[in-house]
Amino acid sequence: MLDGVGISWPGGSPENTGLILALIVGAYFVVLWLSAVVWTARDIHQRTPEPMAQLVFTLIVLIFNFPGLVIYRVLRPPLTLQEAEEHRLESSALLRELESAPPCPRCGHEIAPDYLACPRCALTLRSSCSSCERVLDPGWLLCPWCKTTVETGESPNADPPSNPPAASAPRNTLTEARSQQASSAQSGSQHVSSPRVPSFD
């Protein structure tokens, strides 16, 4: 009986009750301990292919329990095998992109994809959009990002003039000379036949 109230201990006595509580708490920590060991084994398997490293880190957590888990978190490789492979692929892709950029046609200097001119010989390689200032290739007529027409020195699409000046007809010098002679002769005859008016002083 518990304090004469009529309530009995779960184990029948205080010693048995304490033993049951100790077993429950111990089982709880054992489950956490084994879970930490299993998690460590899986995590180190994803971070290194070396069997010795996998065994050593798993034994550290198995022997030292939660302090060993802290030690493992400090000493483990920072990247998993998948993350390391993705990082390697990104680096190789960036390297290939840099290597694929053609050199300067004048001096052979390495040219980055976003260069507008060669930094060594000042050769103009590309132009920039007047609206969004992105790099444009020389053969582009339209900016693909903001749809701004690329301004060039010449306008290949200019329409021809609608009313071109008409070509003048060839001059006939012989006809012009005859007409001038006829007009001068007619004016001379009119001047002779006209009566002279006397003047009175």
C-alpha positions in Angstrom: 0.0 0.0 0.0 1.2 3.6 -0.9 1.0 5.8 2.3 -2.0 3.9 3.5 -4.2 5.3 0.8 -4.8 1.9 -0.9 -2.6 2.6 -4.0 0.0 -0.1 -4.7 3.4 0.3 -6.6 3.4 -0.7 -10.3 6.0 -3.3 -9.5 4.6 -4.3 -6.2 7.3 -2.4 -4.3 9.4 0.7 -4.7 12.4 -1.4 -5.8 10.5 -3.1 -8.6 9.1 0.3 -9.7 12.5 1.8 -9.8 13.7 -1.2 -11.8 10.9 -0.9 -14.3 11.6 2.8 -14.8 15.3 2.1 -15.2 14.6 -0.5 -17.8 12.3 1.9 -19.8 14.9 4.7 -19.7 17.7 2.3 -20.6 15.7 0.9 -23.5 15.1 4.5 -24.7 18.8 5.3 -24.7 19.7 2.0 -26.3 17.3 2.7 -29.1 18.8 6.2 -29.6 22.3 4.7 -29.5 21.5 2.1 -32.1 19.7 4.6 -34.3 22.8 6.8 -34.2 25.0 3.9 -35.2 22.7 3.0 -38.1 22.5 6.6 -39.3 26.3 6.9 -39.1 26.8 3.7 -41.1 24.4 4.9 -43.8 25.7 8.4 -43.9 29.4 7.5 -44.2 28.5 4.9 -46.9 27.1 7.9 -49.0 30.2 10.0 -48.4 33.2 7.7 -49.0 33.7 4.4 -50.8 36.6 3.3 -48.5 35.6 0.3 -46.4 38.1 1.2 -43.7 36.8 4.7 -43.2 33.3 3.4 -43.0 34.3 0.9 -40.3 36.3 3.4 -38.3 33.6 6.0 -38.1 30.9 3.5 -37.3 33.0 2.1 -34.4 33.6 5.6 -33.1 29.8 6.1 -32.7 29.3 2.6 -31.5 31.9 2.9 -28.7 31.6 6.5 -27.7 27.8 6.8 -28.2 26.6 10.5 -28.6 30.1 12.0 -28.1 31.3 9.7 -30.9 28.4 11.1 -33.1 29.7 14.6 -32.5 33.2 13.5 -33.4 31.9 11.9 -36.6 30.0 15.1 -37.6 33.2 17.1 -37.3 35.5 14.6 -39.1 33.2 13.3 -41.9 33.7 14.3 -45.5 31.8 17.5 -46.3 30.2 16.2 -49.5 28.4 13.1 -50.4 29.5 11.0 -53.4 26.5 12.3 -55.4 27.2 16.0 -54.5 30.9 15.5 -55.3 30.0 14.0 -58.7 27.6 16.9 -59.5 30.3 19.4 -58.5 32.8 17.7 -60.8 30.4 17.7 -63.7 29.7 21.4 -63.2 33.4 22.2 -63.1 34.1 20.1 -66.2 31.2 21.8 -68.1 32.4 25.2 -67.2 36.0 24.3 -68.3 34.7 23.0 -71.6 32.7 26.2 -72.1 35.8 28.3 -71.5 37.9 26.1 -73.8 35.3 26.3 -76.6 35.4 30.1 -76.8 37.4 31.0 -79.9 40.5 33.2 -79.5 40.9 36.7 -80.8 41.3 36.5 -84.6 43.9 39.2 -84.6 46.3 38.4 -81.7 45.1 35.0 -80.5 44.3 36.1 -77.0 41.8 34.1 -75.0 38.3 35.6 -75.3 35.6 35.0 -72.7 32.0 34.7 -74.0 31.0 38.1 -72.6 33.9 40.1 -74.0 32.9 42.9 -76.3 36.5 43.6 -77.4 39.9 42.0 -77.1 41.7 43.3 -74.0 45.1 43.0 -75.7 44.6 44.4 -79.2 41.3 46.3 -78.7 39.6 44.5 -81.6 35.8 44.9 -81.5 34.3 41.4 -81.3 30.7 41.9 -80.4 28.2 44.7 -79.7 25.8 45.3 -76.8 22.1 46.0 -76.9 21.2 49.6 -76.5 18.2 48.7 -74.3 19.2 45.8 -72.0 23.0 46.0 -72.6 23.4 42.3 -73.2 26.1 40.9 -75.5 25.0 40.5 -79.1 26.6 38.5 -81.9 27.7 40.6 -84.9 25.2 38.9 -87.3 22.1 39.5 -85.1 19.5 42.0 -86.3 17.3 41.7 -83.2 18.0 41.4 -79.5 16.5 38.0 -78.4 15.9 39.3 -74.9 14.2 42.6 -75.3 13.3 42.5 -79.0 15.2 45.7 -79.7 16.3 46.2 -83.3 20.1 46.2 -83.6 21.4 49.5 -85.0 24.0 49.2 -87.7 25.8 51.6 -89.9 24.0 50.6 -93.1 20.4 49.9 -93.6 20.1 46.9 -95.9 16.3 47.0 -95.8 15.9 50.6 -96.9 13.3 51.1 -99.6 14.3 52.6 -102.9 13.0 56.1 -103.7 9.4 56.0 -104.9 9.8 58.7 -107.7 13.2 58.5 -109.2 14.2 61.5 -111.3 13.3 61.0 -114.9 16.3 60.9 -117.3 16.4 64.0 -119.5 16.0 63.4 -123.2 19.1 63.8 -125.4 19.5 67.2 -126.9 19.4 67.6 -130.7 21.9 70.4 -131.3 21.2 70.6 -135.1 17.4 71.2 -134.5 18.2 73.9 -131.9 20.5 75.7 -134.2 18.0 75.8 -137.1 15.2 77.1 -134.8 17.5 79.8 -133.5 18.4 80.9 -137.1 14.8 81.0 -138.1 13.8 83.1 -135.1 16.6 85.6 -135.7 15.8 85.9 -139.4 12.1 86.6 -138.6 13.0 89.2 -136.0 15.3 90.9 -138.5 12.7 91.1 -141.2 10.2 92.5 -138.8 12.7 95.2 -137.8 13.3 96.3 -141.4 9.7 96.4 -142.5 8.6 98.5 -139.6 8.2 102.2 -140.6 10.6 104.7 -139.0 8.8 107.3 -137.0 10.4 110.7 -137.5 11.3 112.6 -134.4 10.6 116.2 -134.1 13.1 118.2 -132.2 
